[in-house]
Every structure is written in structure tokens, then in C-alpha cells.
Amino acid sequence: MYETDRQYMPRVGVDAAAFDEGLRSYMLGIYNYMASAVALSGIVAFLVAGSPAVSQMLFGTPLKWVVIFAPIGLVMLMSFRFERMSKTALLATFWVYAALVGASLASILLVYTGASVARAFFVAAGMFAGVSIYGYTTKADLTKFSTFLMMGLFGLIIASLVNIFVQSSMMQFVISAVSVLVFCGLTAWDTQRLKDTYVEAAGTELEGKLSVMGALSLYLNFVNLFIALVQLFGGRREE
């Protein structure tokens, strides 16, 4: 049976008040890293979209493959080697990753109107905040949904790859709608999971590194939620 009432207790010998303050500081640090990465991606996206020469260079030459695949490589690097990397190296890699994602997001600004992109961003921000607060405050164990959410994520990846070749607008609509549900769920679960990591890593060298990896998880959820909302409700620019 799964737990229905989760309690976050400090390790033996750790003052409860100090533990609670440390947890708040840890989560605030994660949110700050995540928000800074979103801001960096937005700045890069606007700069790239606002420069026809840069846009042509990134999307009209083989450099587009760097923009597409380099972020994947950086995520894999951070995921598999974060214990061997310093926190400074992890942060630097995270910022580079966010900048590259921002360059790829410039394509959204070139396809959809600025008003619809802004609307999708604020809706995504509101939804993200709501489900993350739920994940932070709920006493229900969200781990029981993790298998379903991960299956949904892999299903979305496979469906997206298939739709590259099928080019079905209906399939894209379904993918985007399901993406909203999956990434909202992942945000709530990841937020609760990050609280668990603090319980295990509080006061250790690993704490700082896990805060960067936590920011990466939330950043990925937010960006994918934002993209799904743009694809669902974004207004395309006139040709």
C-alpha cells in the first residue's frame, strides 16, 4: 500500500526549525535557478528571432542539428555525471543548456504571433505555479502516479517521433493536449520528489548539486508545458 500522509522529518540530531528553514531555502534556490534559466531562454529566443541573419544561420544551415541535439547531450551529461561534476560545472552546463533551448524556441516566435506566445507563457506560468504548490503542500504520496506519468512521457516521445513523418494535425493536437496533463503531473511529482531529496541530502556536499538537477527537472516540465500550450492555442503569423 502507498502512504497517504507524508511526513518530512529531519535526521536524528537535526533541529526541526533549522530543518524547515533549510528546506525552504533549498526549494527557493531551485525555483530561482529554474526561473533564471527560463529568463535566459526567453532572452536568447527573442534575440535570435529578432535577427534574420542569426535565424537563417541557425535554422537554414547544418547548425540546426547542433541546436536540436546539443541540448540532449547536455542533459545526458548532467544526468549521468552530476555526482562527479562540481556544482559550478553543473550550473555552467545548465546555463549553456538553457541558452541552446532558447535558440530553438526562437522558431516558435517566428511561427506564432507574439500575443499568443505571451498568452501561452502566462497560462503556463500560472498552471506550473499551481501544480508545483500542490506538490509542495500535499500530504498525499504522489509516487503512486510516477509510473503512469513516465509511461505517458515515453508515449509522447514515441508519438512525436511518429508524427514527424505522419504530419497529422489531429495527432499533434492530441499530443499537445496529453502533454499538458503529463507535464502538470510531472511538475507536482517532481516538486514532492525534490523535498524528499532534501531529507536525504540536507547538509551534505550533494545538496547543492541536487538543487541544480532539481531546477533542470522543473525547467524541462515548464518548457514542455509552454510548448504544448502554444501548439494548442497559439495563433500563427500570416504568411
WOWOWO-V737660 format. One record per residue. NEAR is the number of other ideal C-beta (glycine too) atoms within 8 Angstrom. Layout:
((NEAR) (NEAR))
This chain:
((2) (6) (6) (6) (6) (8) (5) (7) (6) (10) (6) (4) (3) (10) (6) (8) (6) (9) (12) (8) (8) (11) (12) (8) (8) (13) (12) (8) (9) (13) (10) (8) (13) (12) (8) (8) (14) (12) (8) (12) (14) (10) (9) (14) (14) (10) (10) (13) (10) (5) (8) (5) (6) (9) (13) (9) (9) (13) (10) (7) (8) (5) (8) (10) (7) (8) (12) (9) (7) (9) (12) (8) (8) (12) (11) (8) (9) (16) (8) (6) (8) (11) (6) (4) (11) (5) (9) (6) (8) (14) (10) (8) (12) (14) (10) (9) (14) (14) (11) (12) (11) (15) (12) (10) (14) (17) (8) (12) (12) (8) (8) (12) (9) (7) (7) (12) (13) (8) (9) (13) (9) (8) (10) (12) (9) (8) (11) (14) (8) (8) (13) (12) (8) (10) (14) (10) (5) (9) (6) (7) (8) (11) (9) (6) (9) (9) (6) (8) (12) (8) (8) (12) (10) (8) (9) (12) (8) (8) (11) (9) (7) (9) (12) (7) (5) (7) (6) (7) (6) (6) (11) (10) (10) (9) (13) (12) (10) (11) (13) (13) (9) (12) (13) (12) (13) (11) (16) (14) (14) (13) (14) (14) (9) (15) (12) (9) (10) (14) (11) (6) (10) (14) (6) (6) (5) (8) (12) (8) (13) (12) (12) (15) (12) (12) (14) (12) (10) (17) (12) (9) (13) (15) (12) (10) (16) (11) (11) (14) (14) (13) (9) (10) (9) (14) (8) (7) (8) (3) (2))
